[in-house]
């Protein structure tokens, strides 16, 4: 786990295939972060931003590829707004397969004085990892789609 304290301003950019454990890692990191912060203010000191969150309607995930560009923009705007509001920890919890997908998050964070860390989960090139991701992703992304995403995964 990365070290975090309430003193620093940290932006974490998650990278990984669907089902790799990005969201789990982010939640675990926040738990550690909260334990190192004052208990009264901890809940207000972080934000996890995921484009997937915009696809939930009354608790049901309803992916619509036509809405993806709009929801990516909404997620980026929320991420920037949180930093502008002074949250010391923000996490972008998207797949971020290629650099261009998270470039705006990183640039905004640096412009607002945040340290940017890239946190990749799993080895997208591993077929075993791809199969595991296909089995455990919560959005029903099939193995063939995960395999295609893995083939496009840009090494940074």
WONORTA-V465513 format. One record per backbone hydrogen bond with DSSP energy under -1.0 kcal/mol. CO is the residue of the C=O (numbers start at 1). NH is the residue of the N-H. If there is no record, write none. Layout:
co = [CO/CO]
nh = [NH/NH]
//
This chain:
co = [9/10/11/12/13/15/17/21/22/23/24/25/26/27/28/29/30/31/32/34/38/41/42/47/49/50/51/52/55/57/60/64/67/68/69/70/71/72/73/74/75/76/77/78/79/80/81/82/83/88/89/90/91/92/95/97/98/99/99/102/103/104/105/106/107/108/109/110/115/117/119/123/126/127/128/129/130/131/132/133/142/143/144/145/146/147]
nh = [115/90/117/92/119/121/20/25/26/27/28/29/30/31/32/33/34/35/36/37/42/44/45/91/93/53/54/55/62/60/57/67/71/72/73/74/75/76/77/78/79/80/81/82/83/84/85/87/86/10/47/12/49/14/16/154/101/102/103/106/107/108/109/110/111/112/114/113/11/13/15/126/130/131/132/133/134/135/136/137/146/147/148/149/150/151]
//
